[in-house]
Amino acid sequence: MLYITPSERLALQLLAEGRPSGDVANALGVCQASLDARLSVLFARMNVTGQPEAVASALRRGLLVVKIEVGQSAVSTANA
């Protein structure tokens, strides 16, 4: 099983919600360049090539859970 850190999980969650990378960087308290480097390392560990594939992989692996609510959807982290 792939282990991801809480900050990696948060980044994936925010990406799954469609948040811009600038928002993700702000949420993690890092600059855009640092976020890009962190995501590059995470994507390599996940063996994926980009954000959509990373989100799909995280959902398949149970790292993220989609909660469907009437009229909207939300993505939350799996029990960690």
N, C-alpha and C positions, 0 to 999 in steps of 0.2 A: 504494500500500500504506500502511496505517496504521502509523505508528511509535508504539510505546509504550515508556515508560521501564522500567527493571528493577523499580522499586517498583510501577508500575502492573501489570506482568506478575505480580508476586508477589501483589498484591491480588486480581487476577482468579483466580489459581491457588487462593488460599485460599477465595475465594467459591465457586469450582467444587467445592471439597472439602466445602462446606457449613459452613464455619467461621462462627461468629457475628461480627458486625461489630466487636465489642469485641476479639476475638482478632486480627482483621485490623489494627485500629488499633495494638494492642500490638506486633505483628510489624513494623509499619512505624515504630514509635517516635513515633506521633502521637496526639493526642487524638481522641475520637469526632467532634467538630465538624470538625476538620481532615480526617479521613477522608471524612466526608460531602461536604465541599466538593471534595476531590480526585476522588471518585467521580462527582460531578455533572459536573465538567468532562470527565472521561474519557468518561462516558456520552454527553455532548453530541458529543464528537469522534467517537465510534463510531456516533452517530445511533441510540441505543437509549434506552429509557425506564426500565430497571431492571436489577437484578442478574441475573435469569434470562436476560433477552434479551442482556445484555452477555456472559455466559458462553457462550451459544449462538453469538453473533457471533464471539467470540474463537476458539472451536473451529472454526467454518466458515472463518475467515481464517487458520487455522494458527498462531495465537498461543499456543494451548494444545494439548496432545496428551493424549489419554486412554490410559492404560496399563491393560489388563485383566489381572489376575492371578487365579489360581484362588482362588475364595472371596472375592475382594474386588476393588475397582477403585481406581485412584489416578489423579490428574490431575497431569501434569507440564508444565513449560514446553516450548515448542518450542525447537529449536536457535536460540539467539540469539547 
